[in-house]
């Protein structure tokens, strides 16, 4: 099963793309809730390149690496990657209201579809807020 989440951000495409692909920015927006954070991020943005974000509970009780390999990149339009046996497609669509960022990913079997959708959407919402803070809006 595939799950899709999206947001539209009133900011220029260059800024949205840069914020999505820059490790220092990723560490600032990549969390589903205030009690989590990303302590490390690595991006080798090329087909065959890898990425890794270390996500941890702020109380130090648990953490994990979200990592994978890029399989397709079209600058300012598309990033596709695999993580484990799952895949993720991120599309960037420039429109009159700003840039729509749409993530479509393979669901996993531990958490419900609703939990997965809510968690991924929360991270995407944090991303949008971070871009807008950089854009000055």
Buried (B, 14 or more C-beta within 10 A) or exposed (E): EEBEBBBBBEBBBEBBBBBBBBBEBBBBBBBBEEEBBBEEBBBEBEEEBBBBBBBBBEEEEEEEEBBBEBBEBEEEEEBBBEBEEEBBBBBBBEEEEBBBBBBBBBBEEEEEEEEBBEBBBBBBBBBBBBBBEBBEE
